[in-house]
Amino acid sequence: MTSRLEEEIEHQSIDWADLSLEKRCKLVDDLTNIYVSFQNIALGDDNPKKINPTSKSGAPTKNHDAISTMIKIKIISLIDTDCPWATMNNIIHYIKKKGGKYSSVTRDTVDRRINHLIKEGVIEKINTDILTEIELRQISHNRTFNFVYRATDSYTETLKNLKGYRPAPLNGFISYITEFISHLPEEKRIEIGEKIANSSKN
C-alpha cells in the first residue's frame, strides 16, 4: 500500500517518457551545455592562461574526477564558517548523498582522492590533538576520529582573490537553466516558478 507522501511524489514527478523526442533532445542539449560550462569553472585566477589545474572545481577535469571535486566543494564550503574542518565520515556522507554510483563510494577511494588533494596543496590534514575541546565539539559530539581536513591558507587566499572568471560566466548557467526549464510542460514550469518565488521569500 502506497503512502500519501509516495502518491504526492509520484503525482509531482515527470518522466522522460512524458516528453516528445524533440523536447528530450533539447533538454539533453541544455544539460550538456551546463555540464561543459561546469567543467570550465575555476576557483583560482581570472586569467584563463594562468589557471592552475588544481584551481579548477569543474568535474571531471583532467586531474580531478567527480569525487575529488565533491571533496573540494565540501571543504571549500566550510571556509567561512565557525567550523572549517571536515572529518572523513563527513566527506563520505556528503558524497554518498549524491546517490547513483556514488552511494556506494568506499572509504579507500575517498582517502586516495584526499591524499592527492593534499599533495596538490588544496587541503591539509590536521591532527585533532592540536584542536581545543570547543573546536572538537563543533566538529562532532562523538570523538571517533583523529584527523580532520580543511582548505589550506594559500588555497583559501587564492579563492578569495578570484575576480570574474570569463570562461564560465554565471550568466551562461542562468541562460542554460532557463532554456532547460522552458522545454518542460507548462504545469511543471508554473510549479518551478512558484517554488523559486517562495524560496526567494525565505
C-alpha positions as CSV (number, residue, x, y, z in Angstrom):
1,M,0.0,0.0,0.0
2,T,1.5,3.3,-1.1
3,S,1.6,6.2,1.4
4,R,0.1,9.6,0.8
5,L,3.7,11.1,0.5
6,E,4.6,8.5,-2.1
7,E,1.5,9.3,-4.1
8,E,2.2,13.0,-3.9
9,I,5.8,12.5,-5.1
10,E,4.6,10.2,-8.0
11,H,2.0,12.9,-8.9
12,Q,4.6,15.6,-9.0
13,S,7.2,13.7,-10.9
14,I,7.8,13.9,-14.6
15,D,9.5,11.2,-16.7
16,W,11.4,11.4,-19.9
17,A,8.6,9.3,-21.5
18,D,6.2,12.2,-20.8
19,L,8.1,14.3,-23.3
20,S,8.3,14.2,-27.1
21,L,11.6,13.1,-28.6
22,E,12.2,16.7,-29.8
23,K,11.8,18.0,-26.2
24,R,14.0,15.2,-24.8
25,C,16.8,16.1,-27.2
26,K,16.6,19.8,-26.3
27,L,16.7,19.0,-22.6
28,V,19.8,16.8,-23.1
29,D,21.4,19.5,-25.2
30,D,20.8,22.1,-22.4
31,L,22.2,19.6,-19.8
32,T,25.3,19.2,-22.0
33,N,25.8,23.0,-22.1
34,I,25.5,23.1,-18.3
35,Y,27.9,20.2,-17.9
36,V,30.5,21.7,-20.3
37,S,30.3,25.0,-18.5
38,F,30.7,23.3,-15.2
39,Q,33.9,21.7,-16.4
40,N,35.3,25.2,-17.1
41,I,34.6,26.6,-13.6
42,A,37.8,27.7,-11.9
43,L,38.2,29.0,-8.4
44,G,41.7,30.3,-8.9
45,D,42.6,33.1,-11.3
46,D,40.6,35.4,-13.5
47,N,43.2,35.0,-16.3
48,P,42.4,31.7,-18.1
49,K,46.1,31.5,-19.2
50,K,47.3,31.4,-15.6
51,I,44.8,28.9,-14.3
52,N,46.5,26.1,-12.4
53,P,44.7,22.7,-12.9
54,T,44.5,22.4,-9.1
55,S,42.3,25.5,-9.0
56,K,39.6,24.1,-11.2
57,S,36.4,22.9,-9.5
58,G,34.6,21.6,-12.6
59,A,34.1,17.9,-12.8
60,P,35.6,15.9,-14.2
61,T,38.7,17.8,-15.3
62,K,41.9,16.3,-16.5
63,N,43.3,15.9,-13.0
64,H,40.2,15.7,-10.9
65,D,37.3,13.4,-11.2
66,A,33.8,14.0,-9.7
67,I,34.8,12.5,-6.3
68,S,37.8,14.8,-6.0
69,T,35.5,17.7,-6.9
70,M,32.9,16.8,-4.3
71,I,35.6,16.7,-1.7
72,K,36.8,20.2,-2.7
73,I,33.3,21.6,-2.7
74,K,32.5,20.1,0.7
75,I,35.7,21.5,2.3
76,I,35.6,24.9,0.5
77,S,32.0,25.4,1.6
78,L,33.3,25.4,5.2
79,I,36.0,28.1,4.8
80,D,33.9,31.0,6.2
81,T,32.1,29.1,8.8
82,D,32.7,28.6,12.6
83,C,33.8,25.1,11.8
84,P,36.1,24.9,8.8
85,W,37.1,21.3,9.5
86,A,35.6,18.1,7.9
87,T,36.0,14.5,9.1
88,M,36.4,11.6,6.8
89,N,32.9,10.5,7.7
90,N,31.5,14.0,6.9
91,I,33.1,13.8,3.4
92,I,31.9,10.2,2.7
93,H,28.4,11.0,3.8
94,Y,28.3,14.1,1.6
95,I,29.4,12.1,-1.4
96,K,27.0,9.2,-0.7
97,K,24.0,11.6,-0.5
98,K,24.6,12.4,-4.2
99,G,23.1,8.9,-4.9
100,G,23.6,6.8,-8.0
101,K,27.0,5.2,-8.3
102,Y,28.3,7.5,-5.5
103,S,26.0,5.9,-2.9
104,S,28.5,3.0,-2.6
105,V,31.7,5.0,-2.6
106,T,34.3,3.4,-0.3
107,R,36.5,5.0,2.4
108,D,39.6,3.8,0.5
109,T,38.5,5.6,-2.7
110,V,37.8,8.9,-0.8
111,D,41.1,8.5,1.1
112,R,43.1,8.3,-2.2
113,R,41.4,11.4,-3.5
114,I,42.1,13.3,-0.3
115,N,45.8,12.4,-0.3
116,H,46.0,13.6,-3.9
117,L,44.4,16.9,-3.0
118,I,46.8,17.2,0.0
119,K,49.8,16.7,-2.3
120,E,48.4,19.5,-4.5
121,G,48.3,21.9,-1.6
122,V,44.5,22.3,-1.8
123,I,43.6,20.8,1.5
124,E,45.5,19.8,4.7
125,K,45.2,17.0,7.1
126,I,45.2,18.1,10.8
127,N,45.8,16.0,13.9
128,T,42.9,16.7,16.3
129,D,45.5,16.9,19.2
130,I,46.1,20.5,18.2
131,L,42.4,21.5,18.4
132,T,40.7,22.7,21.5
133,E,37.8,20.8,23.1
134,I,35.4,23.6,22.0
135,E,36.6,23.2,18.4
136,L,36.2,19.4,18.6
137,R,32.7,19.7,19.8
138,Q,31.9,22.0,16.9
139,I,33.0,19.2,14.5
140,S,31.2,16.4,16.2
141,H,29.8,15.3,19.6
142,N,31.2,11.8,19.1
143,R,35.0,11.8,19.2
144,T,35.7,8.8,16.9
145,F,38.3,10.5,14.7
146,N,41.9,11.5,15.0
147,F,42.3,13.7,11.9
148,V,40.2,16.4,10.2
149,Y,40.6,18.2,6.9
150,R,40.4,21.8,5.8
151,A,41.4,24.1,2.9
152,T,45.0,25.3,3.1
153,D,45.6,29.0,3.8
154,S,47.3,29.5,0.5
155,Y,44.4,28.0,-1.4
156,T,41.8,30.0,0.6
157,E,43.7,33.2,-0.2
158,T,43.6,32.3,-3.9
159,L,39.9,31.7,-3.8
160,K,39.1,34.9,-2.0
161,N,41.1,36.9,-4.5
162,L,39.3,35.5,-7.5
163,K,37.8,38.1,-9.8
164,G,35.3,37.4,-12.6
165,Y,36.2,34.2,-14.4
166,R,35.4,34.7,-18.1
167,P,35.4,31.1,-19.5
168,A,32.4,30.2,-17.4
169,P,30.3,33.3,-16.6
170,L,27.3,32.9,-14.3
171,N,25.0,34.4,-16.9
172,G,25.7,31.4,-19.1
173,F,24.5,29.0,-16.4
174,I,21.3,31.0,-15.8
175,S,20.6,31.1,-19.6
176,Y,21.1,27.3,-19.9
177,I,19.0,26.5,-16.9
178,T,16.2,28.9,-18.2
179,E,16.3,27.1,-21.5
180,F,16.1,23.8,-19.8
181,I,13.0,24.8,-17.8
182,S,11.4,26.4,-20.9
183,H,11.2,22.9,-22.6
184,L,9.2,21.4,-19.7
185,P,5.4,21.1,-19.8
186,E,3.6,24.3,-18.8
187,E,2.3,23.0,-15.5
188,K,5.8,22.0,-14.5
189,R,7.1,25.4,-15.5
190,I,4.5,27.1,-13.4
191,E,5.3,24.8,-10.4
192,I,9.0,25.6,-10.7
193,G,8.3,29.3,-10.9
194,E,6.2,29.2,-7.7
195,K,8.9,27.2,-5.9
196,I,11.5,29.8,-6.9
197,A,9.3,32.7,-5.9
198,N,8.6,31.1,-2.5
199,S,12.2,30.2,-1.8
200,S,13.3,33.8,-2.5
201,K,11.0,35.0,0.2
202,N,12.6,32.7,2.8
